[in-house]
Amino acid sequence: MTPSGVAPEWQAYAMPDYDAAMTRACAELQQRILADPTYRMSILTDPRDLHRALFAEFTPSGYTEYAGTYRGTVGTSLEGRRMGAPQIFDLKKSFAFEEPQKVTAALDFMLSEVRRELVPARAATPYVQLLTLTHLFCWFGKIHPFLDGNGHVQRALFAAAAAELEVPLASRFAIHPRPFDRLLAWPLERFTIAKPDQREHFLAMVAEYLSSWLAGPFDRPASGIAP
């Protein structure tokens, strides 16, 4: 533990050699996702090994469990770790991600639903396929299962699900560096804090943005906009 007895915060990008190492690792990861269907399904089932592989070398000294461990995991320093972030347009306010004790069950349920949806989505229209990918992307962000590195895993899962649907990724997509900023971060934030009857509006906004990460049928004008 730290001198104060409190587990430290963690920002992996502040660690030495982070950007160069992550650029290499994520380029290799993206190629493996595209080439290996067994691996794709393994990370769509449980992304903890993926997170550990990407971030183990960047954890704080004495806190190796930060890589590959969900928030809320009993018996670790992450057992009671809540997470939140400042709101984009009102930095005096913040919003919270999933409560730590609910993370594992929520993520397991969400990923099982996505894997189930992938089967009929393979024969669906492009926009229905896009909604399947957007559902995965938004809910992973809302749950935020890891202390840091959620965005990289979120994009890896997006790539894996797109490959399962045989939807090609656009050249502008990358797992690292992050291929978006506030234009996508704002509707993701609103989805996270929205009431259930308001989520569809922000889901559609995220879908419109995510369509720019896809090629094939999504190279056509207005392909990411709801019919």
N, C-alpha and C positions, 0 to 999 in steps of 0.2 A: 504494500500500500504506500501511498504518498505520505510525507511527514504529517500531514493533517489527518490522515486516516481515511481520506476520501479518494475514491478512484478517480483518475484524471479524465478530463475531456479528451477527445481524440479528433484530430484533423490530419488524415493521412497525407494530404498534399503538402503539408509543411515538413515532411520528413525528407532527409537527403536523398537525392537521385530519384525522387518519386516520378517526375514527369517522364524522364527517359525510360525508366524501367517499366512504367505502366504503358507507355506507347508500344514498346516491344511486346509485352505480355498480351495486350488487348488485340494487337494485330494477329498474333498467333491464335488467340482465343476465337476471333471472328472466323478465321479459316477453319478451325476445328469444328465450330458450330455448323458451318455450311457443309462440311464433308462427312460428318459423323452423326448419323441419326440416333444411335444409341446414346451418345453423349448428350445430344440435344434433349432427349427425353429425361435423362438423369438430372439435368439442371432444372428442367421444368417440373420435376418432382421434388427436389430438395436442393436449393442453391447454396447450402452452407459450405460444401467442399469447394465450390467455385469461389466463393468469397474468401475462404482461407487461402486458396492458391494465389489469388490476386493481392491480398493485403497482409499476409503473415509477416513479411519482412518490414512492414511499416508500422507495426504496433508499438506502443510505448513499452519501455523496459519493464518487465514483470507482469505484463498484461497481454500475454499471447492469446488469451481467450477472446480478445476483441475481434480477432479474425475468425470467422466461421462459427460464430455463436449468436443466436438470436437474443435480442433484448428480452428480459424476463426469464431467462434460463436459471432455474433454481440452483443454488450452490455456487454461483459465479458472481463476479462483480457487476454483472449485467442484470441481476435478478430484479431489481426495482428501478431500472433505468428508464425514465421517461424522456421523451424527445419532443421538441417543438422548434419553431422557427419564427422570426419576425415576419409580419405580413408585408407584402411587397409595397403596397401603397399607403400603409400606415405603420411605420416602424415602431410606433409607440405601443402597438398591439402585437400579440403573437398568437399562434395557433398550435395545437398539439396533434401529434400522430397517435397511433393506436396505443392504448394502455399496455404496459409491458406484460402483464399477466394474460393478456388476450392475444399476443402476437403470434405464437406458434399455431394455435388453433385457427386463427383468422387466415394466416398465410397458407396453411395446409388445405383449408377449405377452398380458398380462392384458386390455388394452383390445380386442385382436383377438378374444379369447375372449368377452368381453361382447358385442361387436357381433354375433358369430356366434350367441350365445345369444338375442339379442333377437328374431331371426326366429321361431323356434318358440315363444318365450315370449309372443308377441302373441296366440296362440290357447290359451295354457295357463291353468290355474286361478290365481286370485289369489295363493295361497300360493307357487306356483312362480314367478310374476312377482316376488313379494317376495324370494325367494331370489336371483334374478338381480340385483336391485338391491343386496341385501346383499353378495353376492359382490363386486360392483364397489366398494362402500363399504369393506369390510374390507380388501381387497387394496390399494386405493389408500393407505389409512392405513398398512398394513404396509410398503409400499415407500417412502412419504414422499419423493417425488422432488424437491421443492423445499426450499430452505433455510428458508423461512417461507411462510405463506399456503396450506399444504396443505389445511387444513380448508375454506376457501372454495371451492377448486377441487373438492374432494371432494363438497361439497354441490351445486355446479353440475352436476357429472357425474351425480349422483344425480337431480337434477331433469330433466336431459336424457334419461336412460334411462327415467325414469318417463313423460315425455311421449311417448317413442317407443313405449311400451307402452300409451299412452292411459289411464294411471292418473292421476287428478287429484291434485294436491298439496293437503294440508290447509292451512287458513288459518294454523295454528300454525307451519308450515315457513317458514324464511327462510335465504337464503344468508348474510346478515349482518343482525343479529348472530347469533352461534352459538346454535342452538336446543336445546342439550343441555349437560350437564356430566357429573358423575361417574357417573350411572346408566348412561350409554352409554360413557363413557371407560374404565370398568373392563373390560367385556367386549371392547372394542376392544384394550386393552392385552393382555389374556389371549390373544386371537386372535393378536396379533403375536408373542408369545413361545412360543405353544403348539407342541408337536410335531405333525407332520402328522395323526396318528391322534386328536388331541384337539381339532382345530379346529372340527369340526362342532358340538360342544356350545356353543362361544362364538359361532359363526355364528348359531345359533338364538336365542341371547340378544339379539344385535344385531338380528336380524330382528324380534323381538317389539317392540323399541323403535322401529325405523324405521317400523313399520306405523302409528305414531301421526303420522307426517308425511304420510300418504296419506289420501285421501278415497275417494269412490265405494264399492267393495265393502269397503274397510277401515273404513267407518263402523259395520260390524256388530260385535257383541260377539265376542271371541276370534278375530277374523279374522287377527291376526298371530301366532297360536300354531299350531305344527305340528299337522296333523291326526292 
